[in-house]
């Protein structure tokens, strides 16, 4: 396909992005960012080395080959933190804009993130906050400096740019849209997990060619932090996808720029490396339990928020309200001409370094990301080399090829069925012969050894026949299912929308956001108060430490339940818990008597059942 065709295809489906009030960074030309940046080299135990100054660096220079050893880390540096004088000037500018009525696009957090989760999550969040003191982190005033620099660039030339790529694989045509941001100020601007210079975000739109040769959209997948798989994907006719004509709408997270299908506020969770084994264990247990219960769950229960159970993750709120600037078709701001990543430009292919400041954060959250092709460690992104597997689409056949694939699979199953039937018939004849021989030898003592061998062969043959018959029955059931599926395809049915989704990300509901201001304040101070209470008990009443701590925890749980209107549930839970504890105590105290009673009850039950059988 020609470059012009690919550009036209990208333009036809280019997304609309809606931001939250207070967002300061929008998709831009990466070349302008690079020109404003300097390029640095970091090597262990050696001074930092500046390779290019800001103003002199270009995308072409960024793509130059470099070889400074396996431990070399290259990174861009976009901005320095503001001085006290510059910070004061910025604050004065903000006040002037507010007086002039230009500062109406201001972010207000609403309900705090800690009020949305339980005590364990708050405790983990406290550990994360403390870890920022020891980890590498981007200074908060760097975000202010980056916002000023970006604002100045937009004042010189206001453009909104995306990078496009068209991938053709396994019958699918994937349109990949990359959005580059000068800065991610999720932490400093919106109380999120991290800040870092630069940000690359991405979505896919998957098309197929219908019988008339027209390209039709079938799936959309939005990148969301570090997630991958089926949960990121929605079918084109899913009502969850909002569209402006043929342009899908993205609701971008404030500061984080993560992509969501619906407007709202989302709980985004971060796993700390120290407790990641615990998180994996909890996830595995939850998945096993869901797999066992799933056939008995209603649709609402199947689609419930996974984050309700992720108590060992650090909670943050992603504000994707969509009440700020909108970019795209029919919006207040329009996209400029897309820049293609196919054929791959040299800067994308050759530069594996970071696109912003390297702060040496062991969690990598505050380090800048690499480019669209690479992860921070220089390895290639899965979303680049595996566009179908990244969104779980590698197991889905395009609609235009589905019927032919079903018919081919039916032919294969028919061939297998015939082979199974032939083998079953052959082995049934063999088994019949062995049965005749066994009947003849059963009363001939001198053929005892031959009879034993006959019985062994018969047993092996019977087991093989059982396996073959079960396999043929499964074959028949699968053929029947495929035949019904072929009929549904021929009738135009597209199948269920969301059977592929297991952990859908859902915005917080209005009911979940309804808490008083006092409850908000309590959520913010509760962990600190609990720690303070523990210290007071340890110093002034060490003899009652465990009893006091238990009482303190129960008091906090009661207060939390009152705020969340769950007193009745708490009372029920306590009743069940106390009943269980009482039962355990009684069992331990009267173990011998309990064992005798259990044996007597079991004996009586067996006798009763046997007598009932005699009466029939």
N, C-alpha and C positions, 0 to 999 in steps of 0.2 A: 504494500500500500504506500501511497505517496505521503510526503510530509504534510501537504495541504489537506489531504483527506483526514489524517490523524488530528490535525489542529481543528478542523471542522467538527470532527466527532467529539473532541474534548469540549469545544465551545457549546455544542448542542446539549450536553448534559452537565456542564459545569455547575457546581453546587452554589447555593445561597448560604452564607454564613451569618448567623445572628449572634451578636455579642451581648454581654451584660453591661449595664451602666457602670462606668468607672474603668472599663478596659482601656489600656493605654497603648497597646501594641497590636498591629494588624499585619496580615501577610504582605511581604515586601520583596523587592528584588534583592537576592542574596549578594549580587555584585556590589550594590551600593553599601551594604553592611561591611563587606570585606574591605572596601576602599577606606572606610572609617576605622578599620581595626589594624592592630599590629600582630605579627606572627612570632611566636616564641617556641623555644626548645627547652624541654625539661629532661635532665638526666639525673639519676640517683647520685647523691653526694657531690654534685657539681653545681656551680652557679648557673642561674637562669641565663639563657642566651637569646637576645632579640635578633631575629633573622631579618625582619622587615618592619619599618616604621609605619605608623598610620599615615595615610595619604599617598604612600608609595606602593602599597600592596594591591594587587589585582587578582582576578580569578586565574589569569594565565600564570602569574607568578606562584599562586597557591598550588597549581597543578605540577610545578617543577619536581622532578625526581629528587629524593633526599635519602641518604643512608647514614644514619648516625648510631647504628647499633640497635639490638632488639629491645633495649630498655628505654629508648628515646620516646618521648611523648611530645607531639606537636600540638599547639593550641593557639587559637586566636584570642586577642584581648580587645574587647570593643570599647570599654570605657573605664575610667578611674572613678573612685568615689568622690563626691563633691567635697570641696573644702568648706569650712565653717562660713566663709563669706558667700560662696555660691549657694550654700544651703539656705542662708538667710534671704538672699535674693529670690530664690525659688519660692520660699514661703510667702514673701511679699507679692510675687506674681500670682500665687494661688488666691490670696486675699483679694487682690484687685479683680481677678476674673470672677470671683464670687460676688463682689459688689456690683460688677458690670452685668451680672446675669449670665456670664459665660460658663459658670461652674456648676450648671445644673446636672451634668452627667456625673453624679457622685454615687459611689457604691455605699450601700448600707447592708450590713451583714444579716440583720434579722436574728432569728433564733440561733444561739451559739451551737457549735458542733458537739460540745461535751454534754449538752442537755439532750442530745439525740441518742446517746449510747449509755451503757451501764457502767458499773464501777470498775470492772476488770479492764474494759477498754480505756477508761479514764486513767487508770494506773499505768497502762502501757503507754498512753499518750504522754504522761508525766515523764516516764523514762526517756521517751523520744526527745522531749523538750530539753531534758538535762544533757542528752547526748550531743545536742547542738553546741554546747559549751566546749566540748572536747574535740568535735569534728571540725574539718575544714568547712567553712561556710562563706557565702558571698555577703559582704557588708550590706546592710539595709539601705544605706544612702546610695549604693551603686544603682539600685532600681530607679531612684530619682534622677541620677545623672543619665541613665539610659533613656528614660522617658523624655528628658530635655533634648538629648541628641536626636532621638527619633522624631520628635516634634519639629526640630529644625530641618531635618532632611525632608519631611513631608511639606514643610512650608516652602522649600525650594522647588519641589516637584511632587505633587500628590499622586501616587499610583498605588494600585493594589494588584499584586501579582501572585500567580500560582505556577507551579512546575508540573507538567503533564507527561504521562508516559502511557503508551498503548501496548498491551501485552496480549499476544494470541497464543492460546495453549489449550489443548484438549477440547476444541470446539467452542471455547469461551473467548470473548474479547474483553479484556480487563482494562478499564480506564483508571489509571492511578493518578490522583491529584495530591501534590505535595504543597504544603504551606509553610513558608519560612517566617519566623518572628524574630525580631532583634533581641527580645528578652522574655523570660518567663518569671513573672513577679507574683507567683501564686502565694508564697509565704508572706512577703512584705506587704503585698497589696490586698490579699483576700484571705489571710489566716490559714493558708494551705501548708503543704508539706515542704516545699523547697523553692528556692530562687536559683536561677542560673542564666548566664548569658546565652542567647540564641535558643531557638526551639524549632524543631521540625515535626510537623503533624501531617497526617495522611488519611485519605479514604480511598476505597475502590468502588467502582460501579461495573458490574459484570453484565455483558450483553451476549446474545446469541443470534444467529442468522436464521430467520424463519424460512418457510418453504418458498416464499416469493423473493428471497435474497435480501430482505430488509433486516437491519440490525435492531433488535428489540431489547430493552433493559429487563433483567430478571432478578438480580440481587444487588444489594448495596451493603457494604461493610465499612464501619467507622472505626478507626484506630482509637483505642481508649487506654491511655497510660501503657502498661506493659502486658495487657491482656492479648490473647490470640484465640482463634477457634470459632466454633459455631455461634457462640453467644454474641459475637460482633455483627452478625449477618441478619438482614431482614429482606424478605421478598418484596419486589417492587410494588405489589398490590397490597402490602400490609398497611393498614390504616395508621400504624405507628409512624410511618414515614410521611412527613409533611413535604409537599412538593409545590413549587411554583412553575406551572407548566410541566416541562420535563426536567426541571432542576430540583434535586433533593435538597432539603433544608437541613443544615447543621446548626445545632445549638452548642456554641463553644463555651467550655468552662472558663470562668474568669481567671485570668492569670496563667492557668495551666494549659489552656487552649485544647483540652481534650474534647472529643466530639461525641455528642449525644443526639438521639433521634427526637426527643421530646424536651420541651422547655421545663425547667424546674431546678430543684436543688438535690444533689446526689451525695450520698455518703461514699467517699472514695477512701480506700484503706491501704495502708502500707505495712508490709511485714518486716519486722526487725530480724536481721540475720541470727541473733542470739536465740530467738524463740521460734525460728522457722521450723525446726523439727516438731515443736508442739502444734504449730498451725497446721502442718501437713498431717499430723495424726488426727487432729480434730476434723479436718476436711475429709480424710479417708473414712472416718467413722460416719460423718454426715452423709457422704456419698453412698456408703454401704446401706445405711438406714433408709435413705431415700429410694434406693434401688429396690429394697424389699417392700416399701410402702407405696411406691409410685402407682401400681395398678389400682390402689384403693383411694387415691387422692383425687379431689376435685380439681378443676382447671385453675381456680384461684390459688389453691395450695401448691399446685405444681409450679406456678409462676411466682411464688413468694420470693421476697428479697433474700438472697443468700447472706447479705451483710447482717441480717438479724442474728446470725449464728456465729459471726466472725469476731468473737469476743477478744481474741488475742492479737488483733491487728490494730494499728494506730489509726483512729478515725479522723478524717478531714472532710470538709464540705467542698464540693465542686458546684459553684454557682453558675448554672447555665440558664439564666432567666430569659435571655433573648429580648431584653427591654432596652438595649443600647443600639449601637451602630449596626446596620445590615449592609452586606456586600453581595452583589450578584444581580441577576436579571430582575428588572423591575424594582430594584432597591435604590436607596439614596446614593450609594456608591457602586460603581461598576468595576468589573475586572478589566485589566489591561490585556494585551495580547499574551496568551500563555507561552511559556518558555518550555521547550521540549527537553526531556531527558533521554530521548531515543531518536537519533543515535546519541549515545552517552557522551556528554561533554567531558573534557579532560579533568576539570576541577572536581567533578563528581567521582570519576573513576580513580584518580591518582592520589587525592588527598584523603588520608585515612585518620587524620588528626581530629581534635575537638574544634567545634565551631564557636568556642567562647572560652572563658577563663577556667583554668584547671586549679581547683582549690584543694585537691588531694583528699576529698571526702571518702572515707572507707565505705560508706553506703552508696556512693556515686550520685546521690540525689542532688547535690549542689554543684556537681561538675557539669560543664556544658555537654550537650550531646554531640555525636559525630554527624556526618552528612546523611543524605537520603539512602546511600548504599550500605553504610557501615554502623555497627555498634560501637560503643566507647572503646572496646578492646581491639578494634580493627577488623573483627570478623564481619561477614556480610549479614545484613538484616534478613530475617526470614521473609518479611513482607516484600523484599526485593527479589530474592532468588526462588521463592515458592509462593507466588501470588494466589494460588488456589488453596494450598494447604494451610496458609496463614489464616484464612477465614473458614476452614473446614469444607471448602467447596470441591476439594479434590475427589470426594466420594459422590458428587452429584453430577449426573449426566445432563447436558443441555437439552431443553425440551424438544428441539428439532431432531435429535438423534435418539430420543428415549424409546420410541416405539420400535425402531430397528434394533436397538440393543436388547429390548425385551424379547423380540422374536428370535434373535440370535441365541439368547440365553435359553429360550424354550427348546430350540433345536439341540443345544448341547445337553439339556436335561433329558430330552427324548432319547438321544443316543445313549446316555448313561442308563436310563431306565431299561432300554432294550438289552444292554450288556448285563445289568443286574438280573433281569428276568431270565436271560439265557443261563447265567451262572447258577441262579436259584433252581431252575429246572434240572440242570445237570447234577447239582449236588443233592437234590431231592431224590433223583434216581439212584445215586450212590448210597444215600441213606436207606432207601427202601431195600436195596440189595443187602446191605449190612444187617438190616432187620430180619430179612429172610434167613440169612446165614446164622444169626444169633438164635433164632427160633429152632433151627435144625440142630444146632450144637448144644442146646441147653440141657439135653439129657444124655450127652455123650461124654463120660468122664475123661476119656483119652484126648479130648479136644479142649480141655480146660484152659490151657495157655492160649490157644487160638481164640477162645471165647473172650478171655480177658483183653487181648489185643483188639478184638472186634468191638468190645464195649468202649475201649479208650478211643478208637477211631470214630465210633458213633457219637460219643460225647463231644469230641472236637468238631465233627461235622455239624452237629446240632447247634453248637455255639456259633459257628460260622454262618449257618443258615439264619439263625436269629438275627445276627448282625446285618446280613444282607437284606432280610425282609424289613427290618427297621429302617435301613438306609433307603430302600425302595419306597416305603411309606412316606418318609420325609421328602423324597424326590417328588412323589405324587402331590403331597401337600404344597410344596413350593411351586410346582407347575400350575396347580390350580390357582394359587395366589397370583402368579405372574399372568395367567390368562385373564383373571378379573382385573388386574392392573392395566393390561393392554386394552381392555374394553373401556376402562375409565379414561385412559389417554385418548382413545379414539372419539369418546364422547365430549372431549374438551375439558375434563376435570383437571385441576392443577394440584390437588392434594391439600392437606392441612398446612396452615401458615407457619406454625411455630413448634412443631414436634422436635426440631433440631435444637431448641433453646433449653438450656438447663439452669443457667444462673443469669437471669435477665436483670439488667440494671434498671431500677425504677426510681423516679424522683420521689422525694418525701411528700407524703400526702398532707393536706391541710389539717386533718385531725392530729397527725403526728407532730405538727408544728405548734399546736395550741398549748402553750404553757405560760404561766404568769412570769412577770419580771423577777419575782422572788425565787421562783424555781430556776430561772436562768442563772441568777446569782449563786444559788446553792450548787448548781452543777459546776460552776467555775471554781468554787472554793472548797468543795466537799473533800477532794483528795488531800488538799493541804491541811484541812481541819482534822482529817483522820490521822494523818502522819503526826500532827501536833499532839493529838490525844494519845497516840501510842507512846510518844516521847514522855509525856506527863506521867502516864501510868508506869513506864519503865523507871522513872526517877523517883516518884513519890509513893508508888504503891506496887513495888515489884512482886510482892507476895500474891497479888491479885491480878497479875498481868494477863494471864490467859482468860480468866473470867471477865475481866474488864474489857479486853479486846473483843471477846465474843459479844458482850453487851453493846459495845460501841458499834460493831458491825450490824447487829440487829436493829439498833436505833437508826442507823443511816438507811438501812433497807426500808424500814417503816416510813421514814420521812420521804424517801424516793417514791415509794408506792403511793403515798398520799398525794404527791405532786402529779403523778401519772394516773390518778384515779384507779388504782389497782389494789385498794385495801382488801376488797372481798377475795381477790385472787391470792393475796398474801396470806389471809387468814386460812383459806383452803390449803395452801401449800404448807403452812405451819402445822395445821391439823394432821395432814398426812405424814409430815416429817416426824412429829411427836408420837403419832401412833406407831410408826415404824420403829422409832427408838425404843418405845415402851415394849413392843413385841420382842425386839432383840434382847432387852434386859430380862424379860420374863423367861425367854428361852434359855439364856445363859444361867439364870438363877435356878430354874427347875428343869435342867437338861434331862435327868433320868426319867422324871415323871412325863415330860413331853415325848420322849422316845417311846416309852411304854404306851402312852395314849395313841401315838401315831401308828404303832404296830397293831393295837387293838382295832382302831378305826379301819386300817387296811384289811385286816382279817375279816371284820364284819362286812365290809363292802364286797369282798370276793365271795363270801358265803351267800350274801343277798343276791348277787348277780347269778350265781349258780342255781339257787333255788328258783329264781324267776325263769331260768331256762327250762327247769323241770316242769313248771306249770304250763308251758306252751303245748 
